[in-house]
């Protein structure tokens, strides 16, 4: 069983979750929620592809690329690449991009759709090379990292970026709670809390914005932010 302080709840995909305290998870429970989340995507890989293949994330892609200071082509990591939609976009622009995906079915689809290299790793057992990437694209992925593990994971991302490298993230925002929504785990941070995690891991904010663009804030469930690798505190 999962160890939690209060029962989590979330009001459906795209909605802000209800208030509850963060869970305190033991190692067995951590592995359980990772497996449940990956099993969810594994079982629904085709449906996930059909449901997301035409999503417009051009704003997010441009937010990452315009902040990278080195000359292109860039070496990029698509963290949680899913079935490969954005891998293909980066590759078509001439960048060297590697995907990272924990669900084997999605990893296979990503290779087939993009012809890119894809590493099969889950976020709690990352094995990343030091100072390798100019940029990391974490689009709708880091919210699956349990809050208690997030500092460690962010430092691993910091370490795999080159000097002055850039991290992009987009997550469903919330009131600093976590939940199991069906079979998927999610942590939902507001800007203040998310910024504190990134700053503690050695990142410096470049910009943030809410999505979808052009709507009232209450209709913008996604928080996007861009960060440059700085010195560790």
Number of C-alpha atoms within 10 A of each C-alpha: 8 14 13 17 12 13 14 19 17 21 10 10 10 13 16 22 25 16 17 18 15 20 20 14 20 12 7 11 15 18 13 15 22 21 17 16 21 23 18 15 20 17 13 13 21 14 11 15 17 11 10 12 13 9 9 10 14 10 12 20 16 10 23 22 20 9 19 17 12 10 7 13 14 19 18 26 26 23 27 27 25 30 29 27 19 23 29 20 15 21 17 11 11 13 16 18 25 21 27 24 25 25 23 19 19 28 26 17 19 26 19 14 15 21 13 17 16 27 21 17 19 18 21 16 9 14 12 15 12 13 14 16 25 26 28 27 27 22 21 18 20 22 21 23 22 25 23 13 13 20 16 13 20 21 16 17 23 28 21 22 25 16 16 20 25 31 32 25 22 22 25 25 24 21 17 20 23 30 25 17 16 12 15 17 19 25 24 28 23 15 17 9 12 16 18 11 16 21 19 14 24 18 26 19 16 14 13 16 16 20 20 16 12 9 10 10 12 8 15 19 18 22 22 23 22 22 25 23 25 17 13 12 8
